[in-house]
């Protein structure tokens, strides 16, 4: 049984290395783009306030949608990182 377990660990090692590399790259990209995303969200929030005050409802919809897409992309990046973490933990726990 121990030999089979060692064989499975050796087979899964390249997959684990690829997943850890992807997680590392996502984290690195999120760190580098965090300030840019923050500035973009501040700009979108200011534009939303301006659109509400000046009653430009079509532009308001576009800015709300843009802000939602930005937040959604960041959420998906974090979700991918956590998913990869759980997969790697399951693979190394064999």
C-alpha contacts under 8 A as a table, 3 or more apart, distances in Angstrom:
res1	aa1	res2	aa2	distance
1	X	4	X	5.17
1	X	5	X	6.24
2	X	5	X	5.04
2	X	6	X	6.17
3	X	6	X	5.09
3	X	7	X	6.12
4	X	7	X	4.97
4	X	8	X	6.22
5	X	8	X	5.17
5	X	9	X	6.25
5	X	94	X	7.03
6	X	9	X	5.07
6	X	10	X	6.22
7	X	10	X	5.17
7	X	11	X	6.28
8	X	11	X	5.03
8	X	12	X	6.13
9	X	12	X	5.12
9	X	13	X	6.06
9	X	91	X	7.80
9	X	92	X	7.37
9	X	94	X	7.21
10	X	13	X	5.30
10	X	14	X	7.99
11	X	14	X	7.03
12	X	15	X	5.34
12	X	16	X	6.22
12	X	91	X	7.07
13	X	16	X	5.08
13	X	17	X	6.16
14	X	17	X	5.04
14	X	18	X	6.22
15	X	18	X	5.16
15	X	19	X	6.19
16	X	19	X	5.10
16	X	20	X	6.06
16	X	88	X	5.97
16	X	91	X	7.32
17	X	20	X	5.17
17	X	21	X	6.10
18	X	21	X	5.09
18	X	22	X	6.20
19	X	22	X	5.10
19	X	23	X	6.17
19	X	84	X	6.31
19	X	88	X	7.26
20	X	23	X	5.04
20	X	24	X	6.09
20	X	84	X	7.44
20	X	88	X	7.59
21	X	24	X	5.03
21	X	25	X	6.16
22	X	25	X	5.11
22	X	26	X	6.18
23	X	26	X	5.18
23	X	27	X	6.21
23	X	80	X	7.67
23	X	81	X	5.45
23	X	84	X	6.67
23	X	85	X	7.93
24	X	27	X	5.13
24	X	28	X	6.11
25	X	28	X	4.99
25	X	29	X	6.08
26	X	29	X	5.18
26	X	30	X	6.11
26	X	77	X	6.73
26	X	81	X	7.22
27	X	30	X	5.09
27	X	31	X	6.21
27	X	81	X	7.68
28	X	31	X	5.18
28	X	32	X	6.32
29	X	32	X	5.21
29	X	33	X	6.04
30	X	33	X	5.24
30	X	34	X	5.72
30	X	74	X	7.89
30	X	77	X	7.86
31	X	34	X	5.38
32	X	35	X	7.21
33	X	36	X	5.20
33	X	37	X	6.02
34	X	37	X	5.17
34	X	38	X	6.03
35	X	38	X	4.97
35	X	39	X	6.18
36	X	39	X	5.19
36	X	40	X	6.13
37	X	40	X	4.96
37	X	41	X	6.12
37	X	70	X	7.50
38	X	41	X	5.16
38	X	42	X	6.26
39	X	42	X	5.07
39	X	43	X	6.19
40	X	43	X	5.05
40	X	44	X	6.12
41	X	44	X	4.95
41	X	45	X	6.01
41	X	67	X	6.38
41	X	70	X	7.74
42	X	45	X	5.06
42	X	46	X	6.14
43	X	46	X	5.13
43	X	47	X	6.12
44	X	47	X	5.00
44	X	48	X	6.11
44	X	63	X	6.01
44	X	64	X	7.67
44	X	66	X	7.58
44	X	67	X	6.32
45	X	48	X	5.04
45	X	49	X	6.31
45	X	67	X	7.89
46	X	49	X	5.15
46	X	50	X	6.23
47	X	50	X	4.98
47	X	51	X	6.07
47	X	60	X	7.77
47	X	63	X	7.02
48	X	51	X	5.07
48	X	52	X	6.19
48	X	60	X	5.64
48	X	63	X	6.20
48	X	64	X	7.03
49	X	52	X	5.20
49	X	53	X	6.25
50	X	53	X	5.17
50	X	54	X	6.06
51	X	54	X	5.17
51	X	55	X	5.56
51	X	56	X	4.93
51	X	57	X	6.74
51	X	59	X	6.66
51	X	60	X	5.46
52	X	55	X	4.96
52	X	56	X	6.53
52	X	57	X	7.27
52	X	60	X	6.98
56	X	59	X	5.73
56	X	60	X	6.21
57	X	60	X	4.86
57	X	61	X	6.27
58	X	61	X	5.24
58	X	62	X	6.51
59	X	62	X	5.02
59	X	63	X	6.18
60	X	63	X	5.17
60	X	64	X	6.08
61	X	64	X	5.17
61	X	65	X	6.07
62	X	65	X	5.11
62	X	66	X	6.10
63	X	66	X	4.94
63	X	67	X	6.13
64	X	67	X	5.16
64	X	68	X	6.14
65	X	68	X	5.04
65	X	69	X	6.19
66	X	69	X	5.14
66	X	70	X	6.31
67	X	70	X	5.16
67	X	71	X	6.23
68	X	71	X	5.19
68	X	72	X	5.88
69	X	72	X	4.92
69	X	73	X	6.07
70	X	73	X	5.26
70	X	74	X	6.45
71	X	74	X	5.21
71	X	75	X	6.15
72	X	75	X	4.96
72	X	76	X	6.14
73	X	76	X	5.09
73	X	77	X	6.30
74	X	77	X	5.11
74	X	78	X	6.42
75	X	78	X	5.22
75	X	79	X	6.06
76	X	79	X	4.87
76	X	80	X	6.03
77	X	80	X	5.14
77	X	81	X	6.33
78	X	81	X	5.08
78	X	82	X	6.26
79	X	82	X	5.21
79	X	83	X	6.05
80	X	83	X	5.04
80	X	84	X	6.07
81	X	84	X	5.21
81	X	85	X	6.17
82	X	85	X	4.96
82	X	86	X	6.33
83	X	86	X	5.27
83	X	87	X	6.27
84	X	87	X	5.07
84	X	88	X	6.04
85	X	88	X	5.23
85	X	89	X	6.16
86	X	89	X	5.11
86	X	90	X	6.23
87	X	90	X	5.17
87	X	91	X	6.18
88	X	91	X	5.04
88	X	92	X	6.08
89	X	92	X	5.25
89	X	93	X	5.98
90	X	93	X	5.11
90	X	94	X	6.73
91	X	94	X	5.74
